Amino acid sequence: MDEPKYPPVPLDRVRRTVAIQVQATSLRHVARRIGMSPTGLEKFLRGAEPYSGIRRKLVDWWGREGIGAGAEVSTDLADDALTALVRDLPAPQRRAAMLEMLEVLRGAHEMDGVPVPPWLGELAQRHGFQA
């Protein structure tokens, strides 16, 4: 039996993260990235206890996608998160809100003397903003 790649994490935390990712993308997309069926993922989101193999896949996904402690945030994960945060705004305001959030994040890093993470510039470019 394979050892998990990431430390144990409470399933309710994984479930919340999965739900956010599903809202930002789709159930099928997230299920594919985890390596499980959409039906199984839907049952998990409704509160079902996963079998040990699926639990391992969920925890591995949680760590791999940049949510786990010490893991890097990917450009795709940051994009999904920001897209989810602005999705309820009227379409013309989404782009402006995303730009403002990216500027705030860049400014916070620079003000604290912390290196700006690569995903920030990549995300700005992806959405047509000046890096």
N, C-alpha and C positions, 0 to 999 in steps of 0.2 A: 504494500500500500504506500502510495506517495505521501511524503510529508507536505503539509501546507507551506506555501512560499511566504505567506504573510502571517503575522500574529493573529490569534483569535480575536474576533470582533463580535459584539452583540448583534444578533440577527435583526433586531429592530432598527439598528443603525444602518445596516446593509439595505434593509427594506425601504427605509426613507430615501437613501441615495438612489436606489433603483427607481423608486417612484418619481423622483426629480428628473432622472435621465429619461424615463418613459415620457414624461410631460414635455420635455425639451425635444425629443426625437420621436420615437414610436416604440411600441411594445416589441415588434418584430426586430427592429434595429438593436435594441438593448439585449434581447434574447440571443441574437446572433453573436453579439460581442461577448456575452457571458459563456456561450456554448451550450445553451439549453433550448428547449422548445418554447414557443410563445405561450402555449397552454400551461406548461409547467411554471413559467414566470408569472402568468396571471394568477395561478393558484397561490404562489408564494406571496404575491402582493396582497392577496385576500387574507393572508395569515397562516397558510399551510406550513407545516414543518417540513423542510426539504430533507431528502435522503442524504446520507453522508457525502456521496460523490458530488451531488448537486450543491450541497453546502460548501464544499471545497471550491467548486467553480465560482460560486458567488463571492466567497471571501477573496479568492485570487483576483477576480474581476475588480472587486472593491479596492484592493491594493494597487493593481495594475493601472487603473484609470486615474490614479493620482489622489484618491480620497484617503488612502491609508497613511498612517503616520510615517513621515520621512520620505514619502513617494513624491516624485516630481509631478507638477500639474502640466498636463498636455495642452496643446493649443485646442484640440477638439473638445476636451473637457471644459476649458475656460469658455469656449464659444458656446457650448451647450448651456452652461450656467448663465452666461449673460443673455443669451437668447431667451431662456426661460424667464429671466427677470423682467424683460421688456415686452414679452409677448402680449400682455393685456393692454398695452398702450395702443392708441391709434397708429396705423402704419407710418404716417409721416413723422411721428415723434419717436419711433423706435430707434432709428439711426442716430438721432441727436442724443437720446438718452444713453445709448451704448457708447458713443464718442465721449460723453461727459464722464461716464464711469471709467473708461480706459484712461482718460486724462487724470482723474482723481487717483487711480491706482499708480500710474507712472509718477505723479507728483509725490505721493506718499513714500514710494521707494526712494526717490531722489532726495527728498527732505531728510529721511532717516539715514542716508548714505548707504542704503542697501542696493545691491545690483538689481537692475530692472530685469525681471525674468524674460527669457527668450519668447515665451508664448505671448507676452504683451505686445511686442513689436509685430510678431507674426499675425496676431489677431487684428491689429490695426491695419496691416496690409491687406489681409483677407477681406476686410470690410471697406477698403478704399480710403482709409484715413492716413494722414501723414504720420510716419513712425517717429 
